[in-house]
Each structure stands twice: as C-alpha cells, then as structure tokens.
Amino acid sequence: MTDFNGWPTIVLENQFLRLETLAASPRIVRFNPIGKPNMFANLGNEPVPTPYGDFYFRGGHRLWHSPEAMPRTYIPDNDGAQVTHIPNGLRFDQPAEAWTHIAKSMEIRLNPERPQVIIQHELRNDGPWDAELAPWALTMFRQGGTAIFPQPVGNTDPAGLLANRQISIWPYTKVNDPRLILRDDFILLRATPSLPPVKIGYFNPAGWQGYHLEGVLFVKRFDPQPGAIFPDGGCNTESYCNHQFIELESLGALTRLQPGQTVTHNETWEVYDSLDQPFMSKEIIALLESEYS
C-alpha cells in the first residue's frame, strides 16, 4: 500500500503518466509523467482548524465550491468517500458536507492513447434549500516553474471602443510583484518563494492554462462558458502563489442548485515535453526558454 504523509493512496498509471489519489477522499496528491519527478506540491499534514474538524491543504488537486468563505469552503474532506473502479480510472463519491449539505464527487480517467487525464467534478445539493455556488477545481504545483495564462486579444466590438478583458486582484497582491508579468497576449506568474502571496483572476475565453516546470508543460483545459456569470468579478481562471506552492484554478459558472440537483465541471490535463505547441506564441516560448538556459 502506498501512502502520502501517512494517508493511504491508490495509484493510477499508464505508459505516459502516473498519479496517486488518497484512498478515501477525492484528492489527487501526486502526478508525474513517467520518468519525471512529481509536479505537485507536498505541504505535509499541517492542519487548518475549523468548527467541523481539521482541513488539510496537502498539495495536489482538490474540488471546492466558490465563493470562498470560512468555514464553509474549508469543511474537511479527509475520509468517507466511496471509491469505484471505472474504465481507465476511479470514481470518488464523498458524503455530503456538514452544514452546507453539498456532496462532492470526482471521476478520474487516464487516456490510454496519450498523456492525458480527464476529470469530471460534481457538486450535488443534498440539503433542503437552494444553494448558489460555482464548481472550483484547484491544482497545487511545487515551485520552480512559470504559470501561463492566455489573454483575450482583438476588439470585442467593431469600433474597438469596449474593454476586452478584466483582471481581479486580491487585497494582499502587490501589482508590482516581480513574479507577475503582464503582457498583451499572456499573463505569466513565476512560482518563486516570496511573501506576501499574490492572487489574480480573469475571464479566460481560451479555456486553458499552463505550468512550465523543468522542461515539462502541463496544460489544463476546461469549458470557458462565455456569457455565463462567474464568481470573484467574473473569473473562470484564477491563480494563487505564496512561499510554498502555486495553484492553477478553473471555475464553473455560478449555479443555483435546487435540492437534489447536480452541477459538473470538467477538466482535461495534458502534458507536453516541448513548449513548441500551436497554442503558444513564439515570444512566450522564447521568454520561458530563456529562464532555464
């Protein structure tokens, strides 16, 4: 039996990728291309006390529901999940959270033909009243790389009079933080240890975000849902970086769930061994390669 800081884990592996989940919780705690080190952060077992028990960030991938609030967002998800083997993967069904009555589920599948992971996140309202929320998928990487966020370019109206993008900035973020590079075509966030933390978000019509670490390009893709309403000033993409890790976060639309209803949010993870990809500009490729030369 494998473990992560003493918590039992389950391994999923094919010829391209290896990942580990907790055995009793919908958490992916390790992820690596075959022959490469784990890309995810490992934060140990430091707890965050809540009225409902200890919450653990751990590192890796988790499912939350937005908007963020204490203690609602931090209700523990340490155990109790029912695990089902499905073709090329696993399904986790977590009992409904205390107080919120939101039940989390996650299906994780490895594509046998290429280095790709398909993840379906589900939130179900098991409570007696409506709940407004947005699915929120967060992936915590170890530091040393650079996060990549494509920006909208071009006009939104024929005359070019209307704004074509917005950025949400959290109160602890310094706009002159040297880790943060604002460009016309991309935003880059260097994952180097520093305080205070930095967090930004925006509406990302491209539907992808990336992290380049030690020659590996990790890309997560999702449905951007243009025209929908999103939390945090309209964000379907967010990123948080502190002195320990960096997060790539995708969000679904704000949804009012009736009792018994479920909302899903899907991500597809892809891994590339080169930055030379059609969705990357030559300028960004050159900039990223220069950081590791």
C-alpha positions as CSV (number, residue, x, y, z in Angstrom):
1,M,0.0,0.0,0.0
2,T,1.4,3.4,-1.0
3,D,0.8,6.5,1.2
4,F,1.1,10.3,1.2
5,N,2.3,11.6,4.5
6,G,0.8,8.6,6.2
7,W,-2.6,8.7,4.4
8,P,-3.2,5.5,2.2
9,T,-3.2,6.2,-1.5
10,I,-4.3,4.5,-4.8
11,V,-2.1,4.6,-7.9
12,L,-3.3,5.1,-11.4
13,E,-0.7,4.6,-14.1
14,N,-0.3,4.0,-17.9
15,Q,2.7,4.2,-20.3
16,F,2.6,8.0,-20.1
17,L,1.6,9.2,-16.7
18,R,1.4,8.2,-13.0
19,L,-0.9,9.7,-10.4
20,E,-1.9,8.9,-6.8
21,T,-5.2,9.7,-5.1
22,L,-6.0,9.4,-1.4
23,A,-7.8,6.2,-0.8
24,A,-10.7,7.7,1.0
25,S,-11.0,11.2,-0.4
26,P,-11.4,12.8,-3.8
27,R,-7.8,14.2,-3.8
28,I,-5.0,13.7,-6.4
29,V,-1.9,14.1,-4.3
30,R,0.9,13.1,-6.8
31,F,1.3,13.5,-10.5
32,N,4.2,12.9,-12.9
33,P,5.0,11.9,-16.4
34,I,6.7,8.6,-16.4
35,G,10.4,9.1,-15.7
36,K,9.9,12.6,-14.3
37,P,9.5,13.8,-10.7
38,N,6.2,14.6,-9.0
39,M,5.0,18.0,-10.3
40,F,2.6,18.6,-7.3
41,A,3.3,20.4,-4.1
42,N,3.6,18.5,-0.8
43,L,2.5,20.5,2.2
44,G,2.7,17.8,4.8
45,N,0.0,17.4,7.4
46,E,-0.3,20.9,8.8
47,P,-4.0,21.4,9.7
48,V,-6.4,24.3,9.3
49,P,-8.7,24.1,12.3
50,T,-12.4,24.6,11.6
51,P,-15.6,24.1,13.6
52,Y,-16.1,20.8,11.7
53,G,-12.6,19.4,12.2
54,D,-9.1,19.8,10.6
55,F,-8.8,20.7,7.0
56,Y,-5.6,19.8,5.2
57,F,-4.4,21.6,2.0
58,R,-1.9,18.6,1.4
59,G,-0.9,19.7,-2.1
60,G,-2.1,18.4,-5.4
61,H,-5.7,18.6,-6.8
62,R,-8.9,19.1,-4.9
63,L,-12.6,20.2,-5.5
64,W,-14.0,23.2,-3.7
65,H,-17.1,25.3,-4.3
66,S,-16.9,29.1,-4.7
67,P,-17.2,31.9,-3.5
68,E,-14.6,31.2,-0.8
69,A,-15.6,31.7,2.8
70,M,-14.5,30.5,6.2
71,P,-15.6,27.9,7.4
72,R,-17.8,26.9,4.5
73,T,-15.1,26.3,2.0
74,Y,-12.8,24.6,4.5
75,I,-15.1,21.8,5.6
76,P,-12.8,18.7,5.8
77,D,-12.8,16.0,3.1
78,N,-10.4,13.6,4.8
79,D,-12.3,10.3,4.6
80,G,-15.6,8.6,4.0
81,A,-15.5,8.6,0.2
82,Q,-16.9,5.6,-1.7
83,V,-14.4,4.5,-4.3
84,T,-15.5,2.7,-7.5
85,H,-13.2,1.4,-10.3
86,I,-14.3,2.6,-13.7
87,P,-12.7,2.1,-17.1
88,N,-9.2,3.5,-17.0
89,G,-9.8,5.2,-13.7
90,L,-11.6,5.8,-10.4
91,R,-14.8,7.5,-9.2
92,F,-15.0,9.1,-5.7
93,D,-18.3,9.9,-4.0
94,Q,-17.9,11.9,-0.8
95,P,-20.7,12.1,1.8
96,A,-22.4,15.5,1.9
97,E,-20.6,18.1,3.9
98,A,-21.8,19.0,7.4
99,W,-23.7,22.3,7.4
100,T,-23.5,23.0,3.6
101,H,-25.1,19.6,2.6
102,I,-23.0,19.7,-0.6
103,A,-21.7,16.3,-1.7
104,K,-18.6,16.2,-3.8
105,S,-17.8,13.5,-6.5
106,M,-14.8,13.2,-8.8
107,E,-14.2,10.8,-11.8
108,I,-10.6,10.5,-12.9
109,R,-9.7,8.7,-16.1
110,L,-6.3,8.2,-17.8
111,N,-6.4,8.3,-21.6
112,P,-4.6,5.0,-22.7
113,E,-3.5,6.6,-26.0
114,R,-1.8,9.8,-24.9
115,P,-0.5,11.7,-21.8
116,Q,-3.9,13.0,-20.8
117,V,-6.2,12.9,-17.7
118,I,-9.9,13.6,-17.9
119,I,-11.5,14.7,-14.6
120,Q,-15.2,15.2,-14.0
121,H,-16.0,17.2,-10.9
122,E,-19.5,17.1,-9.5
123,L,-21.3,19.0,-6.7
124,R,-24.8,17.8,-5.6
125,N,-27.1,19.6,-3.2
126,D,-28.3,17.2,-0.6
127,G,-29.8,19.9,1.5
128,P,-33.5,21.1,1.9
129,W,-32.9,24.5,0.3
130,D,-31.4,26.1,-2.7
131,A,-27.6,26.7,-2.8
132,E,-25.8,29.1,-5.1
133,L,-22.2,28.1,-5.8
134,A,-19.6,27.5,-8.6
135,P,-17.5,24.4,-9.0
136,W,-13.9,25.2,-8.3
137,A,-11.0,22.9,-9.3
138,L,-7.7,23.8,-7.8
139,T,-4.3,22.2,-8.6
140,M,-1.3,22.9,-6.4
141,F,2.2,22.6,-8.0
142,R,5.6,22.8,-6.5
143,Q,7.6,25.9,-7.1
144,G,10.4,26.5,-9.7
145,G,8.3,26.9,-12.8
146,T,6.1,29.6,-14.5
147,A,2.3,29.7,-14.9
148,I,0.9,30.7,-18.3
149,F,-2.4,32.4,-18.8
150,P,-3.6,33.3,-22.3
151,Q,-5.2,36.7,-22.7
152,P,-8.0,37.9,-25.0
153,V,-6.7,39.9,-27.9
154,G,-8.6,41.9,-30.5
155,N,-11.7,44.0,-30.4
156,T,-15.0,43.0,-28.7
157,D,-16.9,45.5,-30.9
158,P,-16.2,46.6,-34.5
159,A,-15.0,50.1,-33.4
160,G,-12.8,48.8,-30.6
161,L,-14.4,51.0,-28.0
162,L,-15.3,48.4,-25.4
163,A,-13.0,46.6,-22.9
164,N,-11.8,43.2,-24.0
165,R,-10.5,41.9,-20.6
166,Q,-10.6,42.4,-16.9
167,I,-8.4,41.3,-14.1
168,S,-9.5,40.6,-10.5
169,I,-6.8,41.4,-7.9
170,W,-6.9,40.2,-4.3
171,P,-6.1,42.7,-1.5
172,Y,-2.8,41.1,-0.5
173,T,-1.5,41.2,-4.1
174,K,1.1,43.8,-5.0
175,V,0.6,45.0,-8.6
176,N,4.4,45.5,-8.9
177,D,5.2,42.0,-7.7
178,P,8.2,40.9,-9.7
179,R,6.8,37.4,-10.1
180,L,3.8,38.8,-12.1
181,I,4.4,39.6,-15.8
182,L,1.5,41.3,-17.5
183,R,1.7,41.1,-21.3
184,D,-0.8,41.8,-24.1
185,D,-1.0,38.2,-25.1
186,F,-0.3,36.3,-21.9
187,I,0.0,36.8,-18.1
188,L,2.9,34.9,-16.6
189,L,3.4,34.2,-12.9
190,R,6.7,32.9,-11.8
191,A,6.5,30.4,-8.9
192,T,9.3,31.5,-6.7
193,P,9.2,31.6,-2.9
194,S,8.1,35.1,-1.7
195,L,5.7,36.8,0.6
196,P,3.2,38.4,0.5
197,P,1.2,36.0,-1.6
198,V,-0.2,37.0,-5.0
199,K,-3.6,36.1,-6.5
200,I,-5.2,37.2,-9.7
201,G,-8.2,36.1,-11.7
202,Y,-9.9,36.8,-15.0
203,F,-12.4,35.5,-17.6
204,N,-10.3,33.3,-19.9
205,P,-12.1,32.7,-23.2
206,A,-9.3,30.4,-24.4
207,G,-10.3,27.7,-21.9
208,W,-6.7,26.6,-21.0
209,Q,-4.0,27.5,-18.5
210,G,-0.5,26.1,-18.2
211,Y,2.5,25.5,-15.9
212,H,6.0,25.0,-17.3
213,L,8.3,23.2,-14.8
214,E,11.7,21.6,-15.5
215,G,11.1,21.1,-19.2
216,V,7.5,19.8,-18.8
217,L,4.5,21.8,-19.9
218,F,1.3,20.9,-18.0
219,V,-1.9,22.2,-19.6
220,K,-5.4,22.1,-18.0
221,R,-8.3,22.7,-20.3
222,F,-12.0,23.5,-19.4
223,D,-15.1,24.9,-21.0
224,P,-14.9,28.7,-20.6
225,Q,-18.7,29.1,-20.9
226,P,-18.8,32.6,-22.5
227,G,-21.8,34.6,-21.4
228,A,-22.2,32.8,-18.0
229,I,-21.8,34.6,-14.6
230,F,-18.7,33.6,-12.6
231,P,-17.5,34.4,-9.0
232,D,-14.9,37.0,-8.0
233,G,-15.8,39.6,-10.5
234,G,-16.3,37.2,-13.5
235,C,-13.4,34.8,-13.1
236,N,-13.2,31.3,-14.7
237,T,-9.4,31.3,-14.2
238,E,-7.5,32.1,-11.0
239,S,-4.0,31.6,-9.7
240,Y,-2.5,31.9,-6.2
241,C,1.2,31.8,-5.3
242,N,2.9,32.0,-2.0
243,H,6.2,30.9,-0.5
244,Q,5.3,27.2,-0.7
245,F,3.3,26.5,-3.9
246,I,1.4,27.9,-6.9
247,E,-2.2,27.0,-7.8
248,L,-3.8,26.8,-11.2
249,E,-7.6,27.1,-10.7
250,S,-10.5,26.8,-13.1
251,L,-14.1,27.7,-12.1
252,G,-17.5,26.8,-13.5
253,A,-20.4,29.2,-13.7
254,L,-22.3,30.4,-10.6
255,T,-25.3,28.0,-10.3
256,R,-28.3,27.9,-8.1
257,L,-28.7,24.3,-7.2
258,Q,-32.2,23.1,-6.2
259,P,-32.3,20.2,-3.6
260,G,-31.2,17.0,-5.3
261,Q,-29.6,18.8,-8.3
262,T,-26.0,18.3,-9.5
263,V,-23.6,20.6,-11.4
264,T,-20.5,19.3,-13.2
265,H,-17.2,20.9,-14.2
266,N,-14.7,19.0,-16.4
267,E,-11.0,19.5,-16.8
268,T,-8.6,17.8,-19.2
269,W,-5.0,17.7,-18.3
270,E,-2.3,17.3,-21.0
271,V,1.4,17.0,-20.7
272,Y,4.0,18.1,-23.4
273,D,7.8,17.7,-23.4
274,S,8.2,20.8,-25.5
275,L,7.0,24.4,-25.4
276,D,6.7,24.4,-29.2
277,Q,3.0,24.0,-29.4
278,P,0.4,25.7,-31.7
279,F,-1.3,27.4,-28.8
280,M,1.9,29.1,-27.6
281,S,3.3,32.2,-29.2
282,K,6.9,32.3,-30.3
283,E,7.6,35.3,-28.0
284,I,6.3,33.4,-24.9
285,I,8.3,30.3,-25.9
286,A,11.5,32.3,-26.2
287,L,10.8,34.0,-22.8
288,L,10.2,30.8,-21.0
289,E,13.2,29.0,-22.6
290,S,15.5,31.9,-21.6
291,E,14.6,31.4,-17.9
292,Y,16.0,27.9,-18.0
293,S,19.0,28.4,-20.3
